[in-house]
């Protein structure tokens, strides 16, 4: 019964992290700003780090099954 919340949380983190990573890569590839009013390098770096952290949390949740 405890595996249900772990699966749901892992999927949410994995989808968010993957989506953020794809979105950031697309914006950087098109040379569009990732965040308005912020340095392009800083915003792309922060978004990429947060995406990787979310993917790692999703993977960690799946290891708890």
N, C-alpha and C positions, 0 to 999 in steps of 0.2 A: 504494500500500500504506500510506502514511502517513496517508491520509485516514480510515481506519477508526478509529484511536484518537481523532482529532479529532472525528469525528461522535459517537462514544460519549461522550466527555467533554462535548461541547456539549449533548447530550441530557440527561445527568445534571445538569449545572448548570442548564439551563433548567427541567427538571422540579422540581428542588429549589427554585429561586428562585420559580417560579410557585406551587408548592404552599405555600411559606412565606408568600408575599404574600397568597394567598387565605385561608389559615388566620388570619393576623394581622388581615386586614380583617374576617373573620367574627367573631373574638373582640372586636375593638374595636366593631363594629356592635352586638353583643349586650351590650356593656358588661361583658364577662367579662375576668378578668386574662389577660394574655398570658404572664406568668411570675409564679409565686407568690413573695411576699416582696420584690418589687421595685416601684418606682414604676410605675404603669400607663403614664404618659407615656414614661418612660425605656425600659421594656421594649418598648412598641410602636414607638418610634423606632429602637431597636437592631435589632429584628426586621425592620423595613421597610428599613433601610439594608443589612442583610445580604442580604435578598431581592433588592434592586436590584443589589447587587454580584454575586450569583450569576447573575442574568439577564444582566448585562453580560459576565461571563466566558463564559457560554454563547454569547452573540452573537460575542464575540471568537474563540472556538474555531471557530465556523462561518465566520468570515471567513478562516480559515487553510486552507480547503480548496483 
